[in-house]
Amino acid sequence: MNKNKIMMAMVSISASMSTVVLANSEIEQIEKESGKAIEVITVKGQALSRRNFSYSATEITSEDIRSKQVKDINELLEDVPGVSIRDYGLGGVASSTIIRGFGDGAHGGDLGVVIDGVPLNEANSHADGYVDLNVIVPLEVEQVTVYRGPVSALYGNFNRGGLLALETRSSGNYADIDISGGAFDTFDAQMAVGNERNEKHTYNVAAQHFTTDGFRPQSDVQRSTVSGQTRYKLSKKLEFGLSGRYHDASANSAGYVTLAQFEVDPYGIDHRVKNDGTEKEFGTMRADVGYVINQDTKLLTYAYTTQQTFTRWFSRGGAQAASWRQREETYDRDVYGVGTNLNGVVSFGTYDLSYVAGIEHFNEDTDFQFYENLDNRKRVSTAEFNRRSTLISNAMFAEADLNVTKHFNLSLGLRADQFDGECERLGAESADAPCEELESVSNVSPKASIHYSVIDSLQFRASYSEGFALASGFAKFASGAQNLEVNEIKQYEAGLFFLPTANVELDVSVYDIQSSNEINEVTQGEFINFGQTTRKGLEASVKWQISEQFEVRGVFGKNDSEVESNLDLDLLGKEVNGVPDHTATLMLDWFPSDRLRLNTTLRYMGDYFINAANSSSADDYTVLDLLLSYNINVGESSKLFVRVDNVTDEVYASTVNGLGASPGSPRALYAGVQISF
């Protein structure tokens, strides 16, 4: 880790500690009366009431995560209405999350991802907003909240399609171990341990090691991750926390195959692929100081730093390429951030106002090297790009929930973001690309939502929220892009939650998203705000407890999009590429006994256009998975399990684009054990 960054983080923490000098008697009295210690350090916005969401959001608990026996967080997201994954099948490369009609979440900037309130998106890295969820150990996660649309004021950039907020396990005494293996020499081992050593000191650690040879030639992957955090109460009111994680991964990749090759040999490799793959090393450290001002008000200050190196080698051809080429992309990231936020509750008679307000500062430097026409990872020419980009972000935010009446809840939020940056050439470059200072860009995003309970079994919600997007990649640093405004995102949403009987629950939402002021390049290095796209959709989820032995759950998503304004008039009326019109997941749980459970999951991915002109499309597909688990009664959650993916051995392409197809996995059998102490 960079010592200067860590020193800056520690100075910030020390400064925040020096501002809190209050007596402890009030907290001691509260704890004495309640018999329970007050948690000091909280995740940003944790004080807000989320029992009844006034906008569309899905919560996934640690129990859900473990019951699915997942190897990575992506496996959970297709259980969320309207959300689907387009797996590129390129070892070590993040897949795309499709959400609210945006097709480049995680692989691009359409989905914000934060862990314990700190962003994971890479501001200047591959695809501008790229995020690798493999740095997270599934067993370390306490809860995942999937916010659909730019509804949260707590997070800004890369939040236009939605937000994935992960909270790690930070308390409790537990020891969990998950070990599994099976097809293609796949092996996954995870562990998570939490210990409250005494009233003042707790720690939580987690680790994962995953390896596989893959179902195609040259598609082996290995990754190892370790994370940990410790909290120490300096007094009844003051708590200090320190956390960190380290991730090391490498992979080889079989790359894409042409559509013609896919029809003949879907699990093969094109002979023109030149030893593709990835290498990644990621480390982060964070310090927190939490202070209880009184029983209803908490102050959290944090500082963190991240160091990362990621290199990718990628061969590709495509319809417009005369021959296949291999490129190398290397990103060395150096990130630090500080922030402070106030979480609280104010009572008005029998009603409460929950709020959070804070400020944040992030600084991200990325050294980027790009080489073209490599020979099996060997550089044979001058770098196309060899430069350092810096993005500096400052933000203020506030959000509050007010119970206006017993049945009516109002939520209001506001976020202000400001960005500066610069670009510096580090060496010889062959590309004539922009590399200028980024002039200041600002944006204010309001949010408002209501939640109304007609009766407990029938609840309505409606919301309006705004998001934004900066110019992508190095376009931000072009001299012809300095007077640009942000790409504006406006979402209108309405939904209902209905319990017609004690055994059936239904949730439905409809949305309309307007993307305007889109950023387009007129000539090389010259950009303007011009373009508008409309996205409309419906999302639904249902759960039916048929009996004590049977439960049915389903999620559905429908999306319609249309380009309404664009510099290319031929694109008017066209749909957004890479986004299916329909997605659906049907899950059946059968409990023939107290110890035995059978889960059947049927997933449908609709067809989608693979180019902007909508002249070609990818086929739809349906995949059936089975999971059988047996509780061995050693511990509360200890069990044996067998999982069969793609039971019918469906041949399908998990991704199709202008470069070719990436095949989905054939039938695969896995088995494992989960033990809890």
N, C-alpha and C positions, 0 to 999 in steps of 0.2 A: 504494500500500500504506500501511496505518496505521503511522506511524513508531514509535509506542509499542509495538506488537506486535513489530515487527522488532527493536527494542532489547531487549525481553524475551527474544527468541529468542537474540540475540547474547550477552546476559549469561549465559544458561543454557549456551551452548556454551563460553564463556570459563571458566565455573566448572568444567565437566567437564574442560577441558584442564589446568586448574591442579592437578588431582588425580593426574595421571599423570606421574611423574618416576622412570623406571626406565632402566637401561642398555640399549644396543642390541646388545651383543656376542652374545647368545644368538640373536637373529633373524638377524644377519649370518652366523653360523655355519650356521644352518639353510638360508638362501638359498644360501650358498656350496656346501653339500653337495648340495642338490637342483637347483641351476642355475635355480631359478624363484623369482620374487619372491612373497612372501606377500601375498594380498589383505587389506587392513586393514578397510575398510568393507564390511560384509555386511548383507543384508536380514535383518530380524528372523526368527529361526528357521532361517536358512540352514544352520546347522551340523547340524540334525536330518537323520538318514538317511531319504531318501524313495525309495530304490531299490525297496523292496517296501512299498507302502502297506498298513497294517493297517486302513485304512478306505477307503471308496470315494472316489477322486479321479481326475481326468483331467488330464493335462498336455498343453498345446498349445504347441509350440515356435515360434520365429521362422520356421523353415523352413515349418511348417504354415501360419502366418499368410500368408506370402508366396505360397505355392503356391495359396492360395484367392483371391488378388487381392481382398482385402476392403477395403471403404471404411469400415467401422466394426467394432468388436469383436463386436457382437451377432451378426454373420454366422457367427461361429465356434461359437456355443454350441449350435446344434441338432445338432452332431456329437457331443455329449456324451449318454450314455445317460440317458433320462428327462427331459432338459431341452428345453424348447421356448420359442418367443418368440411373444407375442401383440402384434403391431404395431398400435398405435392409429392410425397414419396421420395424426397431427396434427403438422404441421411443428414441429420443435424440441422435441417432447415425448417423453420416454423411453418406450420400450415396456416391457411386463411380461415378466419372465423367470419361467417356471413351473418349479419345482424341488421335488422330493420332496413333491408334493401341495399346495404353497403357490403361490398364483397371482399374488402382487403383488411379486415380486422386481424391484428396480431402480425400478419406478414406485411402489413402496411399501417396506415394511420387512422383506420376507422374504428378501432376499439382501444379505449384506455384500459390499462392494467396497473393496479396498485397492490402492494402488499404491506399491510399495517400502515396504510396511508402514504407510502412512499412509491412514486411511479417507477415502473419497470420499462416503459417504452423508451426506445433509443432515438433521440431527437435528430441525430445526423447520421444514423447508420443505414443499413440496407433497407430500402423501401420506405424510409422516413416515417418512423413510428413503430418499427419492427420490435417485437417482444418475444422472448423465448421462455415459454412456461416450464420448460424442463429444468430450470434452475430451482424449481419448487419441489419439495418432497411431499407427495400427496398426504402422507400420514401426519405431517406437521400442521396441516390446515384445520382450523377450528370451524370456519364457515366461509363460503363463497357466496357473494351477492352479485347477481347479474342484473344491472340496471339497463333497461332497453330504451335507447335514445339518450340525448344529451341532457338528462333530467337532473343530475346532481351538480350543485354549485360547489362541491368540495374539490372537484377536479376539472381541469381545463382542456389543454391541447390533447388531441387524439381521443376525443370523447364524443365524436359526432354520431357514431352509430350506437354507442353504448359504453358501458364501463363494467369491468370485472374487478371487484374489490375482494381481496383475500385477507382474512384475518388468521394469524397463526395461534396455536395453543400456547397460552402464557400462564396457565395456573393448573393446579390439580396434581394428584399423585397417580401416575399411570406408567405402564411399560407395555408397549405394543410392538409386535414383530409380525411382518407379513413376508412370506417367502413363496415364490411360484416359479414355474418353469414349464417348458413344453416345446411346441413346434418351432422349427428353424433354430434350434439350440438357444432358445430364449430363456433368460434367467433374470429374475427381479427380486431383490431383497431390500426391504424397508424396515426401519425401526424408529420409534419415537418414545422418549422417556421424559417424564415430568416429575419433579420432586419439590415439595414445599418443605424445605429442611427445617425451618422454624418460622416463627411469626414474622421474621424480618427478611428471610432470604429464600428465594425460589429460583429454580433453573429448569429449562426445557431444551432438549437436544433432539435432533432427528438426522437420519442419514439414509441414503439410497444408493444402490449400485445396480445398474441395469446393463445387460449385454444381449445382443442377438446377432445371428448371422444373416437374418433377413430372408425373405422368400424369393429374392432375385439374385443373380450373380452380383458380386461386388456391392453388397448392401449391408455390410456389418456395421453395428453401432455399439458404442460403449460410452456410458456416462456415470459419473460418481458425484454425489452432492452431500455436503454436511452443513448443517445449520445449528445454531444454538443461541439462546438468550438467557440472561440472568437478571433478576431484579432484586434490589436491596433497599429496604426501608431505612432511611437515615433517621426518620422520626415518624410520628403518627401522621404527619401531613406531607412529608417529603420523601420521594422515592426516586431512586436512580436505576436506570436500566441500560444494559449493554448487549448488543446482539450482532451477529455476523453470519455470513454464509460463504462457502467456497464450492465452486462447480468446475469440473474438468470433463471435457467430452471430446471424442473424435469419432468420425464416421466416414465410410466410403459410400459412394452413391452410384447407382446404375443409371441415373438420369431418366430423361424422357425417351419414349419410343415413338416413331411416327404412327399415325393412325392405321396405315397399311400394315405395319409390323404388329401392332396391337391385335389386329384381326387374326393374324397367323400364329403369333407366339406372344401372348399378353404378358408373360413373366420372363421374357428374355431381356437382352441388352443390345443396344445398337453398337456395332463394331467401331463407330466413330467416337464413342465416349472415351475420354483420355484420362483415366485414373482420377475421376471426380471424387470430391469429399469435402469434409469440414474439420476444423480444429477450433476448440473454444476453451478459454480459461476465464473464469468470472469470480470476482471476490467483492464483498461489500461489508462495511462495518457501520454501525449506527449506535448513537448514544441518546438516551431519553432522560428527561427530568420531568417528573410529575409532581404537582403541588395541589393539595386540597385547600382551597381558600375557605370554604365552609361546606356544610353537608350537601349543598346543591350546586357548587361551583368548583370546577377543576381546571387547572392550567397545565398544558403539556407543551414542552419545548423539545425539539429534536435536532440532531445534526447527523449527517451521514456522508459517506464517500464510497464510490464504486470504481473499481479498476477492471477492465475487460479487454481481452484480445479475441477477435473472431476472424478466421480466415475461411474463405469458401472458394473451391475450384469447381467450375461449372461448364460443361460442354453443351452446346445447343446448335440447332440448325434453324428450322422454321421455314415457312412458306416463302419468305423473302430473302433467305440466305442462300448464297451460291454454294457454300460449303460449310461444314461444321467447324466451330471454333471453340477453344477453351479459354475461359477468362479466370482471373484471380482477383478476388476482392478481400482486402484486409482492413479491419477497423480496430483501432486502439482507442478505447474510450476512457476518459478520466472525468468523473462526475463528482460534484459535491453539492449538498443542499442543506439549508437550515429552515426552520419554521417554528411558529408557535401558534397555538390556538386555545381558545377559551371554550369549555363545554359547560353548560349549565341548565338549570331548570328554575323558572320563576312561577310561583303559584299565584293564581287569581281566584280566591275562594276555593271552589272545588275543582277548578280547571288549571291546567299547567301549560306553560310556554317553555318548550325545549329548544335550545339554540346552540349553535357553534359559530364562532367567528375567529378568523386568523389571518396571518400573513405568511408567505413562503418566498424563498429565493433558491433557484437552482442554476447551476453553471455546468455546462457539458462541453468538453473539448473532445473532438474526434479526429485522429490522424487517419486519413483514408488513402489507400494505395489501390490502384486499379490497373491491371495488366491484361492485355488482349493477345490472342494467338499464341498461347502457351503450348509447349510440347510436353505433355504428361507432367504438369506442374512446374516445368522449367521455363523461366522467363527468357524470352528471345528478343525483346525489344524494349524501348523506353516506356516508362509508365504512361498510360493514358491520363491518369490523375495521380497526383502526389501532393496532398495538401492537408491543412488542418482547418477545421471549421469549429466555431464557437457559438453556442446559443445560450443566451442569458435570459432567464425568465424570472419575473417578479409578479406576485399575485396577492390580491386581497379577496376574501370571500366571507360570506355570512349566509346562514340558513336557519330558519326557525319553523317549528311546528306549533300551532296553537289549536287547542280544543275550544272552539268557539262555543259549542254546546255539547251535550252528551253525545249527540249523533253526528256532529259536523266538525270536521278538522280542516284547517287551512295551513298550507305550507308555502312559504315565500323564500326565495333565495336570490342572491346576486353575487356575481363573480367578475372581477376586473383583472385582466392579464395584460402584461406589457413585456415585449421581447426586444432584445438587442443582440447583435452578434457580429462576427467578423470572419473573414476567410484569408488564409495565408498559404502561399505556395511553398512547399518544403523542398522541392527539388525539380529536376527536369520533368516536363510534361509534354506529351505530344498533342493533347487536346486543347483546342481554343475554347475553353469553357469559362463562364463567369466565376470570379473570385474576388468579390468586393465586400466592403463593410455593409452590414445590414443596418439600415436606419430603423429607428424605433417604430414598432408596430404595437398598437393597443387595441383592446376589445373589451366590451362589457356585455355579459351574458345574464339576462334576467330569467328567473324560473318562478312558476306559480302553479299550485295544484290544490285541488279540493278532494275531500273524501266524505261521503255522506252515507250513513247507515239508516236505511228506511226501517229495517229491523235487523237483528243480529245476523239473520240468514240471507239478507239482500243488501249489498253495499255497492254504491256507485262511486266512480272516481273520474276526474278530468284534469288535464294539465296542459300547460303551455311552457315550452322551454326553448332556449336558444343555445346553439353551439357554434363552433367555428373551425376553420382550418387555415393554416398558413400555406404559403407557396411551398411546394414539395421539393425536397432535396436541395441541390445547389441553385435552383431557381431563386431561392431566397437571397442569394448573394450576387445576383445579376444587377448590373447598373440600370438595366431597363425594367427592374421590378421594384424599385425603391419607393414608388408612390402608390403601390397596390394597397387595397383594403383586404381584409380577410374574406375568405369564402364563408358566407353566412349560412347557418343551418337553423331552420325554425320548425319545431315539431308541435303539432296539435294531436292530443290523444284523449280518448274516452274509453272507459272500461267498466265492467261489473264483476262482482264476485257473488255467487249464488249457491246456497245450500238448500236444494229442494227437499231433501230428507237428511237424516242423520248420517246416512251412508254414501251420499253423493255430493260432490262439490264441483263447481264449474267456474272457470275464470275466462273471460273474453275481453279482448281489447282491440280497438281499431285506431289507426294512426294515419296522419298525413304529414309528410316531411317535405319542406321546400328548401332546396339547395340553390342559392343565388350568389351573384358576384363571383362565380367560379373563375379560377385563374387559368388563363390560356396563353400560350406562346404564339405571337403573331409572326414574328421573324426571329432568327436566332438571337437570343439574349433580350428580346423585347416582349414584355408580358402586359396583358390587360385583364381587368375584371369584366368578364362577359360570359354569360351562360347560366342556364337554369335547368334543374332536373327535379321532377316531382316523384316522390315515392309514397305509395299508399298500400296499406296492408291490414290484415286481420290475423290475430294470434289467439289461440285458445288452448286451454288445458282442462282435463277432466279426470276425476278420480272416483271410482265406484267400488266400495267395499261390499262385494256380493254376499259374502259370508265370512265366517272366521277363517276359512281356508282359502278364499279367493279374493284377490284385489286386482282391478283393472285400472291402468293409468294411460293417458294418451295426451300428446301435445301435437299441435298443428300450426302451420304458418302459411299464409298466402301473401304474396307481394306482387304489386304492379308498379312499374316504373316507366317514366317517359321523359325523354330529352325534349324540353320545350324551347330552349334557346341555345345555339351553338354557332361558333364561327364556321363550322362545316355544315352547310345547309342540308347535306345528304343524311345527317344524323338526326334531324328533327323527327320526333315521333318514335324513335328507336328506344329499346329498353337498355338498362344498364347490363353490361356483360358480366358473366360469372355469377349471377344471382338467380337461383331457381325460382320459378313461379310458386311452387308448392313444396313443402317439406312436412313430414309427419313421422311420429314415433309412437308405437303402441307397445305397452308393457303389461304382461300378465304375471302376477305373483301367486303361486300355489303353495300353501303350507299344509302338506298331508299329515304332519305331526309337529309337535313342539320343537323338534330338533331339525327337521328337514324343510328345505325351501327350494322351489324351482322357479327361476325367473326366465321368462321368454321375452325377447325384445325384437321387434320388427321395425326396421327403419326404412323410410322412403325418401329418396332425393330426386326431386323433379328435374326435368331437362332445363338447360340454360344456354344462352347464347355465349359463344366463345370469342366473338369479335364485336367491335363497336358498330359495324355495319349490320349486325344481326343476320349475316348471310350464312352462318354455320352454327350448329349447336351440338352440345353434348347430350348423350342419351340419359334417360332417367334410369334408376336402378333401385332394387329392394334387397336388403340384407337381413337375415335372421340369425340372432345369437341366442345361445342358451347358457344358463348358469345354474348349477346345482350345488348347494352348500349344506353341510351337516354340522350342527353344533355339537362339539365333543365335550362340552360341559366342564372343560378345564378352567375356564375363566368366563367372565361375563360375555365376551365377544369372541371366544376361541372357536374356530371351526375349520373343517376341511372343505375344499371346494374344487369343482371341475368346471371348466368353461370351454364352450365350443363356439368359436366365432365363424360366421358365414357358414351356417349348417348346411345349406343347399349347394355350397361351392359355386356361388354365383360369380361369373366372370364380368367384371365391371371396371370402369376407369374412375378412380377417386378424384382425378383432376384431368380436364381436357382444356387446352388453350392453344394459342397460335404456335407454340413450340412442339406440341405433340400431346401424348397421353401418359399419365402415370397410373399404373394398374393398382387396384385395390387388392387386399390380401385374399388368397384362397382360403379354403377351410383350414382351421387351425385349432388344435387341442392344447389346453393348458390345465395344470393342476397345481394346488398349493395349500398352504396352511396359514391360518391367522391365530396368533396366540396373544392373550392379554393377561397381564399379571396385576 
